[in-house]
Amino acid sequence: MADLKTKYLGLELKNPLLVGSCGLTASIDSIVKMVDYGAGGVVLKSLFEEEIILEHEKNMKEKLGSQESNLEFLDYFDYQLKENTFKKQRELIDEIKAKTDVPVIASINCYSVGEWFSYAKLLEDAGADALELNLYRIPSKINVSAEEILKGYFEIVKRVKEHVKIPVSVKLSPYFTDLGNIVSQFDLLGVDGIVMFNRFYSPDIDLENDRIASGPVYSSPNDYTDSLRWIAMLKEQVTCDLSASGGVHTPDTFFKMLLAGANSVQVVSAIYKNGSGYIRDLLSGVEKWMEKKQLANIDEVHRFGRKLVPNHGEVFERAQFMKYFGQHQQ
Ligand SMILES: Cc1cc2nc3c(=O)[nH]c(=O)nc-3n(C[C@H](O)[C@H](O)[C@H](O)COP(=O)(O)O)c2cc1C
């Protein structure tokens, strides 16, 4: 029988399937269910600084009413609010540890540099085995250059790495002009893994009701090719682990990500769409592929994949269709 055990961020996983950060990883019941169906680990729902601040403001209004704000009270309240948020996170992590045997990766998204490392430290203290930095904000300010944005990202990662001992991964967006170079700079800063890629909330306009609505929330089964391409191209060029995220809906896609060199594969939309039991189907499908190709373990899958993807993933660098243009003229 194929052995799916692997290592990601230095953590032992019974298999490479991680439930990616989302609402499904925010509650103990759903986590236990997904682990029972075989998930190798979970990335907790991100803690968003914005959300914590909004909750803070709402609570403030309730507490203060029309009173004038008192600064010392504000400081105290801010501290207490953070304490509560991290207390809840600690309780969730404690429960996961008590009821399952899988590693827990916590996730954060902040916008002030100082908060990134303060949250990181609090999550490490709460018992997380590793941290995933959900590192993206829409670059909508037209007077801020890409260089400045990147400088901020590198600063965040450097500071977080200085403040925690647990492994740290960075979850990236695919929307960079110099993605390879950026990944290599994160690698040089000592990040333990790169997650490729995040999927963002996309607002849309509801024409019937004249309001802003949500665009498609879930990925589709064809959305995996960017992750596949970048993992295949970067695998041999960086020392950190690579985690696939985006469009993994079938065992075939899962197996392809492993062949490209992924150390773990994160799944979200497929579980929302098909239920937790689908984790078992994904894993047994991957096992079947390994057996069919006579690959005994994940190292063998990676080695086999390297033979398919020679020369630093050169074949994945081809951006234009060339011969396919000729064949698809109608
Ligand atoms: C409902 C939902 C909530 C999500 N919440 C988060 C989150 O809190 N933090 C995060 O880093 N990614 C979040 N994501 C992105 C997923 O972790 C994942 O990267 C993305 O959905 C691509 O994987 P998929 O194709 O398997 O869905 C969310 C995705 C969905 C669909």
The ligand as an SDF file (V2000), in Angstrom:
LIG
                    3D

 31 33  0  0  0  0  0  0  0  0999 V2000
  -15.1320   30.5700    2.1410 C   0  0  0  0  0  0  0  0  0  0  0  0
  -13.6410   30.7650    2.0830 C   0  0  0  0  0  0  0  0  0  0  0  0
  -12.9800   31.3820    3.1550 C   0  0  0  0  0  0  0  0  0  0  0  0
  -11.6010   31.5810    3.0970 C   0  0  0  0  0  0  0  0  0  0  0  0
  -10.9490   32.1780    4.1640 N   0  0  0  0  0  0  0  0  0  0  0  0
   -9.5970   32.3180    4.1280 C   0  0  0  0  0  0  0  0  0  0  0  0
   -8.8840   32.8610    5.2350 C   0  0  0  0  0  0  0  0  0  0  0  0
   -9.4380   33.2340    6.2680 O   0  0  0  0  0  0  0  0  0  0  0  0
   -7.5330   32.9690    5.1210 N   0  0  0  0  0  0  0  0  0  0  0  0
   -6.8430   32.5630    4.0120 C   0  0  0  0  0  0  0  0  0  0  0  0
   -5.6080   32.6730    3.9810 O   0  0  0  0  0  0  0  0  0  0  0  0
   -7.5000   32.0310    2.9520 N   0  0  0  0  0  0  0  0  0  0  0  0
   -8.8390   31.9080    2.9840 C   0  0  0  0  0  0  0  0  0  0  0  0
   -9.4860   31.3540    1.9140 N   0  0  0  0  0  0  0  0  0  0  0  0
   -8.6990   30.9110    0.7410 C   0  0  0  0  0  0  0  0  0  0  0  0
   -8.4150   29.4160    0.8390 C   0  0  0  0  0  0  0  0  0  0  0  0
   -7.6180   29.0940    1.9610 O   0  0  0  0  0  0  0  0  0  0  0  0
   -7.6920   28.8950   -0.4200 C   0  0  0  0  0  0  0  0  0  0  0  0
   -6.4040   29.4780   -0.5090 O   0  0  0  0  0  0  0  0  0  0  0  0
   -8.4500   29.1980   -1.6960 C   0  0  0  0  0  0  0  0  0  0  0  0
   -9.8440   29.0260   -1.5450 O   0  0  0  0  0  0  0  0  0  0  0  0
   -7.9580   28.3180   -2.8500 C   0  0  0  0  0  0  0  0  0  0  0  0
   -8.1540   26.9580   -2.5680 O   0  0  0  0  0  0  0  0  0  0  0  0
   -9.4040   26.1150   -3.1590 P   0  0  0  0  0  0  0  0  0  0  0  0
   -9.3310   26.2300   -4.6220 O   0  0  0  0  0  0  0  0  0  0  0  0
   -9.1680   24.7280   -2.6620 O   0  0  0  0  0  0  0  0  0  0  0  0
  -10.6360   26.7350   -2.6030 O   0  0  0  0  0  0  0  0  0  0  0  0
  -10.8640   31.1600    1.9530 C   0  0  0  0  0  0  0  0  0  0  0  0
  -11.5530   30.5350    0.8960 C   0  0  0  0  0  0  0  0  0  0  0  0
  -12.9150   30.3390    0.9460 C   0  0  0  0  0  0  0  0  0  0  0  0
  -13.6070   29.6740   -0.2100 C   0  0  0  0  0  0  0  0  0  0  0  0
  1  2  1  0
  2  3  1  0
  2 30  2  0
  3  4  2  0
  4  5  1  0
  4 28  1  0
  5  6  2  0
  6  7  1  0
  6 13  1  0
  7  8  2  0
  7  9  1  0
  9 10  1  0
 10 11  2  0
 10 12  1  0
 12 13  2  0
 13 14  1  0
 14 15  1  0
 14 28  1  0
 15 16  1  0
 16 17  1  0
 16 18  1  0
 18 19  1  0
 18 20  1  0
 20 21  1  0
 20 22  1  0
 22 23  1  0
 23 24  1  0
 24 25  2  0
 24 26  1  0
 24 27  1  0
 28 29  2  0
 29 30  1  0
 30 31  1  0
M  END
$$$$
